[in-house]
């Protein structure tokens, strides 16, 4: 949890695998739900317009944004939050790390500025 390269590699692999799971949920549950509500399988076919023969598919952008939001929410709620809770539980009862010289100086400056106001 300290920025180790191995931890980062594991996170990338798990993120990619988890992304495929969320993509499957979006493709097999969310998109049919959108189809049931709006009559189209996904949002990409819902929003588009033409100007002088050029087609602008705003629905593709909306669909990509929805997919991103679904993946981001799933990663946050199923990976980030539990890991933060685990780190919080591990750190309970431990002494806080001592401040470095820079941190102590900045803390003193902050306290002096607060006292002046």
VENKA-V936687 format. One record per backbone hydrogen bond with DSSP energy under -1.0 kcal/mol. CO is the residue of the C=O (numbers start at 1). NH is the residue of the N-H. Records with the same first field share a line. If there is no record, write none. Layout:
# VENKA-V936687
CO: NH  NH
This chain:
# VENKA-V936687
4: 8
5: 9
6: 10
7: 11
8: 12
9: 13
10: 14
11: 15
12: 16
13: 17
14: 18
15: 19
16: 20
17: 21
18: 22
19: 23
20: 24
21: 25
22: 26
23: 27
24: 28
25: 29  30
26: 31
29: 33
30: 34
31: 35
32: 36
33: 37
34: 38
35: 39
43: 46  47
47: 59
49: 56
51: 54
54: 51
56: 49  58
58: 62
59: 63
60: 64
61: 65
62: 66
63: 67
64: 68
65: 69
66: 70
67: 71
68: 72
69: 73
70: 74
71: 75
72: 76
73: 77
74: 78
75: 79  80
76: 81
79: 83
80: 84
81: 85
82: 86
83: 87
84: 88
85: 89
86: 90
87: 91
91: 94
100: 104
101: 105
102: 106
103: 107
104: 108
105: 109
106: 110
107: 111
108: 112
109: 113
110: 114
111: 115
112: 116
113: 117
